[in-house]
Amino acid sequence: MWAYPPTRKQLAVTIGVFAAGTALIAVGIHLSFANVAPQQARTKARSDFVKSRLRKYLDD
């Protein structure tokens, strides 16, 4: 049960949980931006493959 005003322990727990959540979000953002280039390369390769297959089928 939380009391108002919060005790020192409750404030410490709140700050700790907030810091942990912030750290998880920061790591997720970092990994997301770090992996953008390989994902874009795979998407472009897949798109080029589909385009070439469609051109092959439609040109024949």
Contacts in CASP RR format, 6 or more apart in sequence:
PFRMAT RR
TARGET T0000
AUTHOR 0000-0000-0000
METHOD contacts of the structure
MODEL  1
MWAYPPTRKQLAVTIGVFAAGTALIAVGIHLSFANVAPQQARTKARSDFV
KSRLRKYLDD
2 10 0 8 1.000
3 10 0 8 1.000
6 14 0 8 1.000
END
